Amino acid sequence: MSPSPAGELEKLKQEEAKLSSLLAQVRQQKLSVLRSRPLTIGIIGFGRFGQFIGKSFAKYGNVIGTSRSDYTEIAREMGVKYMPLSDLEAFVMEDELDVIVIAVSIVSFQEECDILCTHPMFGPDSAKHGWQGQTFVYERTRIDGVLLDPTKGYEYDSDNGDLLMDEQGLSHDAHENSDAHIEGMDRIERLQSTLPIFSIWEEEGCNMISMSCKSHDGFTANSQFITHLMGRILGAQGLQATPIDTKGFQSVLKLIETTNADSFDLFFGLYKFNRNSKEAISRLKESMNDVVGKLLEMEGEREEHIKSCL
């Protein structure tokens, strides 16, 4: 005799409760392991965003910050050690750093190296109450030691197995099935599995999303970049609160406030290093012309209608 629906549902609820309890135990064990050997995390670029992530990192390990400006007092208040960027060698050698997080604008970072691409899709304003539910995008990437600039059109040498040709005409085996790419992916896979820093983002409640850089750039151009672009454009108009603000206009003012709080370098980086951003600007111009054109067209039609009634 098969169990009744009510009995089957009760059984599933019990199983669900067991799994939830097991998951809670695993999370506690994971957190204990994470805190059993605190990481020593170096942050290069201790400005607004560097301080933002450093505050959370400090809960899980020892944090050492460095930057062009002097943030000694701010770091001390956060329980973070600070060293001047002028003595970069001492910073790198300090306390045997486990991880170095580069928290500078992309326009300030032009060295060629193997990269694990990451993008926390939040900042000091949107995540001021915590990282829970915030999106953290990453891609395990390594292309033969070449840091690709997505704003440039690279060529591929089809006569030599689709080798990537850099600006100096040198070939790089960047195909996803190449030995160089596979070796790099393997190294970064091991890096991700052995470094607890990824667990910090998870423990803080981030929504971890693995995504290719190409897909990421397409999405961010039509979300993050367009948001910052509109905030900058509206901010340039000098809009201010009025006694009769609607909820929608209050949202507009909030958009201006949050986007203009970030540095122009960040905004410029979203534009320069994402070829999709220029396309987003072109579409915005077309949409603007289309909407204004419809207004002018309707205005003309109404004027013609008024004249015909006279």
C-alpha positions as CSV (number, residue, x, y, z in Angstrom):
1,M,0.0,0.0,0.0
2,S,1.5,3.3,-1.1
3,P,1.8,6.1,1.6
4,S,-0.8,8.8,1.6
5,P,0.2,12.3,0.2
6,A,0.1,13.7,3.8
7,G,2.4,10.9,5.0
8,E,4.8,11.4,2.1
9,L,4.9,15.2,2.7
10,E,5.7,14.7,6.4
11,K,8.5,12.3,5.5
12,L,9.9,14.9,3.1
13,K,9.7,17.6,5.7
14,Q,11.7,15.4,8.1
15,E,14.3,14.8,5.5
16,E,14.5,18.5,4.8
17,A,15.0,19.3,8.5
18,K,17.8,16.8,8.6
19,L,19.5,18.3,5.6
20,S,19.1,21.8,7.0
21,S,20.7,20.7,10.3
22,L,23.5,19.0,8.4
23,L,24.1,22.1,6.3
24,A,24.3,24.3,9.4
25,Q,26.8,21.9,11.0
26,V,29.0,22.0,7.8
27,R,28.9,25.8,7.7
28,Q,30.0,26.0,11.3
29,Q,32.8,23.5,10.7
30,K,33.8,25.5,7.6
31,L,33.9,28.7,9.6
32,S,36.0,27.1,12.3
33,V,38.5,25.9,9.7
34,L,38.5,29.4,8.1
35,R,39.3,31.0,11.5
36,S,41.7,28.3,12.7
37,R,44.5,29.7,10.6
38,P,43.7,33.4,10.0
39,L,44.9,34.7,6.6
40,T,47.3,37.6,6.3
41,I,45.7,39.7,3.6
42,G,47.4,42.6,1.9
43,I,45.3,45.3,0.2
44,I,46.9,47.5,-2.3
45,G,44.7,50.6,-2.8
46,F,43.2,51.5,0.6
47,G,40.8,54.1,-0.6
48,R,37.0,53.9,-0.2
49,F,36.6,50.4,-1.6
50,G,39.8,49.0,-0.1
51,Q,38.6,50.2,3.3
52,F,35.2,48.8,2.6
53,I,36.4,45.2,2.0
54,G,39.2,45.5,4.5
55,K,36.6,46.0,7.3
56,S,35.0,42.6,6.6
57,F,38.3,40.9,5.9
58,A,39.5,41.9,9.3
59,K,36.9,39.7,10.9
60,Y,38.6,36.6,9.4
61,G,42.3,37.4,9.4
62,N,45.1,40.0,9.7
63,V,44.8,42.8,7.2
64,I,47.6,45.1,6.0
65,G,46.8,48.0,3.7
66,T,48.8,50.3,1.5
67,S,48.0,53.2,-0.7
68,R,49.4,56.4,-2.2
69,S,47.5,58.5,0.4
70,D,48.1,58.2,4.2
71,Y,45.2,56.2,5.8
72,T,47.1,55.3,9.0
73,E,44.5,56.6,11.4
74,I,41.6,55.1,9.5
75,A,43.3,51.8,9.4
76,R,44.1,51.9,13.1
77,E,40.4,52.5,13.9
78,M,39.5,49.5,11.8
79,G,42.1,47.3,13.5
80,V,44.1,47.1,10.3
81,K,47.9,47.7,9.9
82,Y,48.9,50.3,7.4
83,M,52.1,50.7,5.5
84,P,53.0,53.5,2.9
85,L,53.0,52.5,-0.7
86,S,56.5,54.1,-1.1
87,D,57.9,51.0,0.7
88,L,56.1,48.4,-1.5
89,E,58.8,45.8,-1.0
90,A,58.5,45.9,2.8
91,F,54.7,45.6,2.4
92,V,54.9,42.5,0.2
93,M,57.4,40.9,2.6
94,E,55.5,41.9,5.7
95,D,54.2,39.0,7.8
96,E,54.4,36.6,4.9
97,L,51.2,37.7,3.1
98,D,48.9,34.9,2.1
99,V,46.9,36.9,-0.4
100,I,47.3,40.3,-2.0
101,V,44.1,42.0,-3.1
102,I,44.5,44.8,-5.6
103,A,41.7,47.2,-4.9
104,V,42.7,50.0,-7.3
105,S,40.9,51.4,-10.3
106,I,41.5,49.3,-13.4
107,V,43.1,52.3,-15.1
108,S,45.8,52.1,-12.4
109,F,46.6,48.5,-13.0
110,Q,48.3,47.8,-16.3
111,E,50.8,45.0,-15.4
112,E,50.8,41.8,-17.4
113,C,50.2,38.7,-15.2
114,D,48.0,35.7,-14.6
115,I,44.7,36.9,-13.3
116,L,41.7,35.5,-11.5
117,C,39.1,37.9,-12.6
118,T,36.7,39.0,-9.9
119,H,34.0,41.7,-9.6
120,P,32.0,42.3,-6.4
121,M,28.8,43.8,-7.9
122,F,28.4,46.0,-4.8
123,G,30.2,48.8,-2.9
124,P,30.1,50.9,0.2
125,D,26.7,52.4,-0.5
126,S,24.7,49.4,-1.8
127,A,26.2,47.0,0.8
128,K,26.5,49.3,3.8
129,H,24.3,47.0,5.8
130,G,26.2,43.9,4.9
131,W,27.2,41.6,2.0
132,Q,24.3,39.1,2.4
133,G,22.8,38.4,-0.9
134,Q,25.2,40.6,-2.8
135,T,26.6,39.2,-6.1
136,F,30.2,38.3,-6.5
137,V,31.2,37.5,-10.1
138,Y,34.4,35.6,-10.9
139,E,36.2,33.8,-13.8
140,R,39.2,31.5,-13.5
141,T,41.3,33.0,-16.2
142,R,44.9,32.7,-17.4
143,I,45.9,33.3,-21.0
144,D,49.6,32.6,-21.4
145,G,50.7,35.5,-19.2
146,V,48.9,38.0,-21.5
147,L,46.5,40.6,-19.9
148,L,44.0,41.2,-22.6
149,D,42.6,44.7,-23.1
150,P,39.0,44.2,-24.3
151,T,38.9,47.6,-26.0
152,K,41.5,46.4,-28.5
153,G,40.7,44.1,-31.5
154,Y,43.1,41.2,-31.3
155,E,43.8,39.1,-34.3
156,Y,44.2,35.3,-34.5
157,D,46.7,33.5,-36.6
158,S,44.6,30.7,-38.2
159,D,47.6,29.2,-40.0
160,N,49.2,28.3,-36.6
161,G,46.3,26.8,-34.6
162,D,44.4,30.0,-33.9
163,L,47.2,31.6,-31.9
164,L,46.5,35.0,-30.5
165,M,48.5,37.8,-32.0
166,D,49.4,40.6,-29.6
167,E,50.2,44.2,-30.5
168,Q,53.8,43.4,-31.0
169,G,53.0,40.6,-33.5
170,L,53.9,37.9,-31.0
171,S,51.8,34.7,-30.9
172,H,50.2,33.2,-27.7
173,D,48.4,29.9,-27.5
174,A,45.2,31.3,-25.9
175,H,42.8,28.6,-27.0
176,E,40.8,27.0,-24.2
177,N,42.1,23.6,-25.1
178,S,45.7,24.6,-25.3
179,D,48.3,23.3,-22.9
180,A,49.1,26.8,-21.6
181,H,45.4,27.5,-20.9
182,I,44.8,24.2,-19.3
183,E,47.9,24.5,-17.0
184,G,46.8,28.0,-16.0
185,M,43.2,26.9,-15.3
186,D,44.5,24.0,-13.2
187,R,46.8,26.3,-11.2
188,I,44.0,28.8,-10.5
189,E,41.5,25.9,-9.6
190,R,44.0,24.8,-7.0
191,L,44.5,28.4,-5.8
192,Q,40.8,28.8,-5.4
193,S,40.4,25.5,-3.5
194,T,43.3,26.2,-1.1
195,L,42.9,29.9,-0.3
196,P,40.2,30.5,2.3
197,I,39.7,34.1,1.0
198,F,36.9,32.8,-1.3
199,S,35.2,31.4,1.8
200,I,35.2,34.9,3.3
201,W,32.9,36.1,0.5
202,E,30.7,33.0,0.9
203,E,30.6,33.3,4.7
204,E,29.5,37.0,4.3
205,G,26.5,35.7,2.3
206,C,27.6,36.7,-1.2
207,N,25.9,35.1,-4.2
208,M,28.9,33.5,-6.0
209,I,28.5,33.5,-9.8
210,S,31.1,32.0,-12.2
211,M,30.9,33.8,-15.5
212,S,33.1,34.4,-18.5
213,C,34.6,37.9,-18.9
214,K,32.8,38.2,-22.2
215,S,29.4,37.6,-20.7
216,H,30.2,39.8,-17.7
217,D,31.2,42.7,-19.9
218,G,28.0,42.4,-21.9
219,F,25.8,42.4,-18.8
220,T,27.7,45.2,-16.9
221,A,27.6,47.6,-19.9
222,N,23.8,47.4,-19.9
223,S,23.4,47.5,-16.1
224,Q,26.3,48.9,-14.1
225,F,27.8,51.2,-16.8
226,I,24.4,52.5,-18.0
227,T,23.5,53.2,-14.3
228,H,26.6,55.2,-13.7
229,L,26.3,57.0,-17.0
230,M,22.7,58.1,-16.3
231,G,23.7,59.1,-12.7
232,R,26.6,61.2,-14.1
233,I,24.4,62.8,-16.8
234,L,21.6,63.7,-14.4
235,G,24.1,64.9,-11.8
236,A,25.7,67.2,-14.4
237,Q,22.3,69.0,-14.6
238,G,22.5,70.0,-11.0
239,L,19.1,68.5,-10.0
240,Q,18.1,69.3,-6.5
241,A,15.3,68.2,-4.1
242,T,12.1,70.2,-4.3
243,P,9.1,70.6,-1.9
244,I,7.0,68.4,-4.2
245,D,9.3,65.5,-5.0
246,T,7.7,62.3,-6.2
247,K,9.0,58.9,-5.1
248,G,10.4,58.5,-8.6
249,F,12.3,61.7,-8.5
250,Q,13.7,60.8,-5.0
251,S,15.0,57.6,-6.6
252,V,16.6,59.7,-9.3
253,L,18.4,61.9,-6.6
254,K,19.5,58.7,-4.9
255,L,21.0,57.4,-8.1
256,I,22.9,60.7,-8.6
257,E,24.2,60.5,-5.0
258,T,25.4,56.9,-5.2
259,T,27.0,57.0,-8.6
260,N,28.8,60.3,-8.1
261,A,30.1,59.1,-4.7
262,D,32.4,56.8,-6.6
263,S,35.6,58.1,-8.3
264,F,35.5,59.2,-11.9
265,D,38.4,56.7,-12.4
266,L,36.0,53.9,-11.6
267,F,33.5,55.3,-14.1
268,F,36.2,55.8,-16.7
269,G,37.4,52.2,-16.2
270,L,33.8,50.9,-16.8
271,Y,33.9,52.8,-20.1
272,K,37.5,52.3,-21.4
273,F,37.9,48.6,-20.6
274,N,34.6,47.4,-21.9
275,R,34.0,47.6,-25.6
276,N,30.2,47.2,-25.0
277,S,30.1,50.6,-23.2
278,K,30.5,52.6,-26.4
279,E,27.6,50.6,-27.9
280,A,25.5,51.4,-24.8
281,I,26.2,55.1,-25.3
282,S,25.2,54.9,-29.0
283,R,22.0,53.1,-28.2
284,L,21.2,55.7,-25.5
285,K,21.7,58.5,-28.0
286,E,19.4,56.8,-30.5
287,S,16.8,56.2,-27.8
288,M,17.0,59.9,-26.8
289,N,16.5,61.0,-30.3
290,D,13.7,58.6,-30.9
291,V,11.8,59.7,-27.8
292,V,12.3,63.4,-28.5
293,G,11.4,62.8,-32.1
294,K,8.1,61.3,-31.0
295,L,7.4,64.3,-28.8
296,L,8.1,66.8,-31.6
297,E,6.0,64.7,-34.0
298,M,3.0,64.6,-31.7
299,E,3.4,68.4,-31.1
300,G,3.4,69.0,-34.8
301,E,0.3,66.8,-35.3
302,R,-1.6,68.7,-32.6
303,E,-0.7,72.1,-34.0
304,E,-1.9,70.9,-37.4
305,H,-5.1,69.7,-35.9
306,I,-5.7,73.0,-34.1
307,K,-5.1,74.9,-37.3
308,S,-7.6,72.7,-39.2
309,C,-10.2,73.5,-36.6
310,L,-9.9,77.2,-36.9
